[in-house]
Amino acid sequence: MRIFTSSWFHSLPSTIQKIGVSRGTPRGYAAGYRKMPELAPGPWFKTANERDYKQLYFESLAKLDPGRIVAKMHDLSAGKDCALLCYEAPTDNQYCHRAYISVWLKEKLGVEVFEYSLESQGCAWRHPKLPSQYRQRDEAQPLQVAPYVGAVAPDAQGRLWTVIGINPEQVDQALVRSGEDNRSISVDVLQSRFQPIS
C-alpha cells in the first residue's frame, strides 16, 4: 500500500482509496471515501499562525501511535493505495497539515508520503504543501567547472573575465575574475559566454 496526500478536489484514479483528514468534507461529495478524524487539525486551525500551527499539529500527532495509524489506513483502504485528503489544492500557495503527516510518517516509520502527481517534489520536509520556511530544498549539485578553468571572455563593456574555478560558497556557480573584481556566475552564463579549453 502506498500512501499519498491530495485535495478533495484533485482527480484521483479509482484504484486509490480516498481518506479524509480534514475537519469536514465538501458538501455533496460522492460516497466511497473514508475518514480519519484523528488526523484532522484542532479547532485552532483557522486562527493559529504558521509557527503555532506546526507546533500544535505535531503535539496532536505525538499523542498517536504511527504504526496504528498506518494499520488503520491499510484497513480503510483494504490494502489498496490511499490518499489523505484535505481542502487545499496541490499547487496553490497555501500550506496544509497533510504535509506534516508526511513528515511524521517519514520520521517515525520511514514511510514516504508524496503529494499525488507531485511526487518529483519530494516528501517529508520537501513536501510541496509545507510552509515555504520549513521546506527543505534539494542540495545544489557542484558545477563541473574544470573544463572552463582559464577560459577568457569579454563582457558587454569589453572587460575580459577569466574563469578561476568553482564558487566554494555556492557550489552550483563558477567564479570569474577581471582584475581585482570577482563574480559568481550560473552554469547558463558560463556555457553561453565561455568556451571549454580542456
N, C-alpha and C positions, 0 to 999 in steps of 0.2 A: 504494500500500500504506500503510495506517495501522498504527501500532504502538501497542498498549495494554499495560498491566500488569494483572495479576489474580492470583487464587488458584487453585490446583489444584482447589479445591472450589466455586468460583463457577461458576454456569451460564453458558455462553457459546454463542452461536449457531454452527451448523455452518459458517458462512461465515468463521469466524475460526480460523486455524491456531494450535494451542497449541504453545508453545515453552518448555520448562522451563529456568529459570535458577537453580534451587535445587541444592543439593549432591546431593540424591536425588530420587526420585519416590515418590508414595504407593503402598504395596503394593497390587497388584491393579488399578492404574489402567488404564482402557481404552486400547487401542492407538490409534495415529494421531497422537500428539504427537511433536514433535522435541525435541532438547536442544541447549543451548549452554553446555557446562560452563565455558567461559572467562568467563562472566558470573556464575558462582556465587561466593559469598564463600569466603574461605580457611578453613583449619582453626580459626582464631581466632573464628569466627562465634558460638560459644556462650559464649565467655569474655570477649570484649572489651567494655568499657563503650561507651556510645553515641558518645562523642568519639573513642575509639580505633578503633571500628568504622568510623566515617565516614572517618577518615584512612587506615586500612588498605585499605578498599574503593576509595577514589579512587586510591590508589597502584597497586592492581591494574588499575584501568581505564586509568591513564596508560600502561601497557605495551601497550595495544591500539590498533589503528587504527579509529576510529569509523566511517569510510567502509566499511572491510571488514566490520565487524560488521553494519552495516545491509545491505550487499550479501548477507551470509550469511543474514540474516533473510529477505530477499527470495527467495533460492534455496530456503530451507527451507519457505517458505510458498507457493512457486510464484506469487509476486506478489499473493497474497490478503492481506487484513488479518491481523495476527497479534497474539497476546497473550503476553507474557512472564510465566511463571507461577512462583510460589513458594508457600509454605505459609500465610503469614499471611492471615487473612480481610480483605476490603476495609474493613470498618467496625469492626474491633476496635481496641484502643489500642496494638497492637504495631507498631513501625516495621518496615520491610522494605527490603532493599537494592535492590529493584526501583524504589523512588523515586529512589535515587541514579543508576540507569541513566537515568531520565527527565531528571534534572539534567544529566548528562553529555552525552546526545544533544542536548539543547536548547543547551547552551553550546558544544559542538563543531561541530554541524551545523545548528542551528536547527530540529531535528526536535522536534515537540511530541508527547510520550508521556503520555497520560492514563490514569488508573485506569478500567478499563471500568465503566460505569454510574455513575461518579462524576466525569464529565467537567467538570461545573459547578464542582468544587472546584479545578480547575487542574492544571497540570503543572509540571515542573521544581521550583523552590523553593516552589511552592504545592501540590505533590503530597501527597495525604492520607496517604500511608504514610511520610512523613518524620517523624523525631522532632520533637515539638512545638517545641522550642527552635530548630530550624533552619527551620521552615516560615514563609514569609512570608505575611502576611495581606493581603487587599485593602486598599488605602488608603481611609481614611474619606473619604466624599464630603461636601463642605461643605453644611451645613444652610442651607436657604433661609429665613432668619430675618427678612428685610426687612419682610414684611407684618405682623409681630408687634412690631416695634420701637416702644416706647412703650406697648404694651398693659399693663394693670394687672389683677392678680387676687389674691385673698386665699389664704393657705394655711389649713391646718386650725386653726391657732391665731389666725386673724384678721389676721395680718400681711399688709400689702399688698406685693406684689412687682411690679416693673416690668421688662419685657424691654428690655435695653440693647444687645443685639447678639449676634454670634457669638463663641464662645469661641476665641480665637486658638491656644490650646494643644490644643484638642480641637474641630476644625472641624465635627464632626458633632453638636455640642451648642450650646445657646444660653446666654448669661449673663443672669441676672436679679439685681436688686438690691432690697434692703429696708434703708433707712438706710445704714449702713456695711457691711452684710453682702452679699457677692456669692456667688452659687451657680451651678453649671453644671447644666443640665437637658437631658434627652434630648428628641428630637423627639416622642415619645409624651406626655411630660409637658407639653411646650409646647402641643401640639394639644389635649390634654384640658382644660387649665386656662386657657388664654388664647384670646381671640378676635382674629383678624386685624383690624387697623384701617386697612389700605390695600389 
